[in-house]
């Protein structure tokens, strides 16, 4: 077996015979490099040649080394002076199968560039000259081919195996069983059927179909298994792989006489022995090659991470000619956002240890800007359906965060196909952020970029098996991981807050009048569109404190990390940690006398609807005159203890009792008129208020009253 590595520079004189039959090579100053990956049969050498991906190469001490240990020239001919250890030999031996399967899946996929694939029929098994060496791939392909070509042979064996099984053996039945005589006729209750001894044809078929089942599950080959035998699977088959398969096949070898049975036995033995002693007809050239393997790698990552079809009718080819590798929609980075955002990715097919260049990073930012503009154009075009993702917020004029990421391949040192080993690259080269203005996270010019390395063997095998369930499980896992780790990065650099406008404050007007102070710092991501997210760069702490002090005059502002529920965070006020800030002309308090508050509040706090009974008194007149300035309601019982303060939604109005809806709780039922108020949780801090400062008489002790908020604070 001959081994070459993609894009490595070989001496032309040393490899020209091996490369016989391959064209489109790049030759410079006596060096030649191969821009293919795959498998072909060299008819001149009567040997198979594998061209492996450049991801096997690693730069070390100024040299490109396979596995970081060997010069590629030293492993070009594995049948002569082979320097590889057993693990490396086994890896090379079977790695080609995964490459073959990946190219096959790519070739059969829709919307792929099949012009880069060169494929002719794999040679069939026969009596021609034997190859110098036959690979594990050859053996698997011949097993599959034998199954396709010999269905009649299997049917013939199965028919013979089961013939006569239901016939009664009367000789043994009469000699061994006791008959019951009824009406002068013997009746045998337990007749003996014909029984067969161990059938070695059946055992060989069981082993063969168990091998097909194994390679189908492991490598994704399509294998039709038309039998009802109990197959050897799981740990039992692992036992066969570890040596018992060879032992058992040797034990039953001399039970076969037909050419077909012997041929089948040799194939099964070669599978377990991996000795490659299989005779292959060499009359045909065999190719399964792909040019520009990076295109296949992009297809692998896109299949495992991206959206198909693309979100919102998007086209990967952008108007400026740039082509996005991967894009998908997923949950926004801010918890509570029911909408999605775009995640934009790029595959990097490099040798191990290769670092990103500035050009790649710049191009990725350009991709993101193009996607943003494309999204805006759809919303601005009245003839286009609105996309599912909305990046721009009309209230704050902020932009949702669009995460970008690179995915590059690395080799697992232990040749493990089962673990993705995905990890962020070195911190210095993992995080990239581009900004036009400082401290503006929610800005269209603030772009974030992550870089991940993934185990090439894992994604190659996952793609090659072509199991939709396994692919979807990994896709979901990776998307959740990307989102969580980007959130962690952002919280390293930014402090996030949840904001809600205070009673009487028009948030949109505030954002418009304080445009320069708040632009790019606020966004509206939540289900409740009256709650806003505020992000402040931790590096600008002094300016942040000044902005927070100003905002808290008009908004409730509480820290709200990514992943936290903003409603719960803003409800912290119920514990007394949130302060009350009055606004001009909206500092009125409706004071409601209520004993046994704990028992009564359950009647109105759930829906926030309450009707306060009023009488024709001076206190009532004062309330009515100041209805427009009432912003709070205070439940009390003429003491500084047991007070409960809430903000009200909208203005209070007066209604006769007959017009009060049934679901609205009436604090008293003996009056004709009521003040209609809607309570907005959470409960506010009332520990500093003194309800007993408002004068009353014994006759008005239980009546509602009006007060300015500042009057209730101790002087």
Order of alpha helices (4+ residues) and beta strands (2+ residues): beta-beta-alpha-beta-beta-beta-beta-beta-beta-beta-alpha-beta-alpha-alpha-alpha-beta-beta-alpha-alpha-alpha-alpha-beta-alpha-beta-beta-alpha-beta-beta-alpha-beta-beta-alpha-alpha-beta-alpha-alpha-beta-beta-alpha-beta-alpha-beta-alpha-beta-alpha-beta-beta-beta-beta-beta-beta
